[in-house]
Amino acid sequence: MSTIHTVAARAGVSSATVSRVMNEPNKVREATRVKVELAMRELDFSRNSFAASLASRRSNCVGLVVSHLSSAFFAPLVNEIEEAVSAVGSYLIVTCGKNSEEEVAGGLQFMRQRRCDAIILYPGQLSDQALAEILLSNPQVVVIHRTVPGFAARCVQLDNHTGGRLAAEYMLGCGHRAIGVVAGPHSNPESMQRLAAFRDTLQAAGVALPPERVIEGSFHFESGRQCMAKLWAAQPALTAVFCLNDQMAFGALNYCRSAGIDVPSQLSLIGFDDVEYADLIHPRLTTVHHPVAALARTAAQLALRLAVGENLTEPQGLLVPRLVVRDSVRTLG
């Protein structure tokens, strides 16, 4: 039976080099790695990955805990993280449906049981205090979509305030004053940051955003449809609506179509995220671009650095959004 030593002899390298090819291939010169892998195939050698992980104290796996995979936002996020992780010879393990504190704790436990070298966590509805406790007791966790005080080196987040401001400035510049909002859950800090910046920008221009023009959704398509129906029934004089993510904007647009409300001639819509389908629907959705690819790659690189024992100390800067102007907003005469 082939062993690591017979592979080393066939390839003309040391046993330590064979071990590095199996456990840290990115640290081995390509010519050497190819020679070792050829010897492994010729000798029909396959390692016991679990035994190898016990010996090296690494599994070459990164965990990802997210609330769900059912939206156009999470699919590219997962794909980008997987590509970044696999590029260095590691694997991504994903668990979804984790939103509450208990569910997230279970997801983290699941990843620890599988000996993940690092874990990327989408916080869902968790409070900053709960996240701080998780980060304190789990030094190899990276948080996305939230900056937790005291742990900025392990957090990757979009500048939601700038995103909300950009949407408000564009609506104002197009002449809109009767504006409504389909917001996310009040317990979601990202939603509240976008809403606060949007409201503050309107108020600075002398435009009020009274509570009755803001309705709370859940970031899902059907939520956007139902919220738009309620908002239009109560505020039929609105000329524009800001939806705090694209999924809800798609739902709002769907309601408008079914109710005979023309977008944008009767009602203008702005979304947030700039997911893949925003440029494919009719009318094409004006929205705030969320650099998901940059978010994913940054989180993956931080996780991989933690996986090899690096101590992260430099705070991460906020990712910068931009407005993407398409066809769903009308300029008032």
C-alpha positions, 0 to 999 in steps of 0.5 A, a space after each residue: 500500500 502506498 504511503 506518503 513516503 513512497 510518494 515522496 520517493 517516486 516524486 524525488 521530494 521530501 515527505 514534508 513537501 508531499 504533506 504541503 501539497 496535500 494541505 497547503 498547495 498554494 505554498 508549493 511551487 507549481 512544478 513541484 506540486 504537479 510532480 507530486 500529484 503525478 506520483 500520487 496518481 501513479 501510485 493510486 495514493 489517496 489520503 485520509 482527509 480526516 486523519 490529515 486534518 487531525 495531524 495538521 489541525 486544519 481541514 482546508 474548509 471554510 464555513 459560510 452561515 447565511 439566513 437563506 439562499 432564496 434571493 438573487 442577492 445570496 447566490 452570487 455572494 456564495 459563488 464569489 466566496 466559493 471561487 475565492 476559497 477554492 482558488 487556494 485549494 480549500 472548500 466551502 461548506 454552506 448552511 442556510 436558514 440561520 436568522 435567529 440567535 439560536 439558529 445562528 448558534 446552531 449553524 456555528 456549532 455545525 461548522 465547528 463540528 466539521 472542523 472549519 478553519 474559519 467561518 463567514 457569518 451573515 448576521 441576519 437579525 442578530 444584535 450587535 451585542 450578540 455578534 460581539 459575543 460570537 466574535 469574542 468566543 470565536 476568533 476565526 469568525 468573519 462577519 459580513 453586512 455588519 460592523 460590530 464595535 471593537 471587531 472592525 478588523 473582522 467585519 465587512 460592510 457596505 456604506 449603507 448611509 451613502 446608499 440611502 443618500 444617493 437614492 434620496 438625492 436622485 429622487 429630489 433631483 428628478 423633482 419628486 417630493 411625495 415619496 414613500 419607502 418600502 423598508 426592511 425589518 426595523 430590527 435590521 440595522 442595514 435597513 435602518 441605516 439606509 432609511 435614516 440616511 434617506 430621511 435625513 437627506 430629504 429633510 435637509 432639502 425641506 421634504 418631509 417623510 412622515 411615518 405613514 409613508 414608510 411601510 415595513 417589509 421583510 426583504 422578500 418579493 411577496 413582501 414588496 408586493 404586499 407593502 406596495 399595495 398597502 402603501 398605494 391604498 393609503 397614499 395614492 398621491 405618491 410619485 416615487 417609492 424607494 424600496 430598500 432592496 431589489 427583491 421588494 422593488 420587484 414585488 412592488 413593480 409586480 403589484 403596480 402591473 397588476 393594479 394598472 399603475 404605470 412605472 415610471 409615468 405614474 409612479 417611480 421606483 428605486 431599488 437597492 443592491 443592483 442584483 442580476 435581474 435589475 437590468 433585465 426587467 421592464 422597466 429596467 430598475 434604477 437602483 443603488 449598486 451593492 458591490 457584492 463581488 468585492 464584499 465576498 472576496 474581501 470576506 473570503 480573504 479575511 477568513 483564509 488569513 484567519 485560517 492560517 493563524 494570522 491576527 487581523 488588526 487593521 479595520 476594514 473600510 466600508 464598501 462604497 455603493 453607487 447609483 445605477 440609473 436606468 428606466 424606472 424613475 421619471 423626471 417630473 416637469 
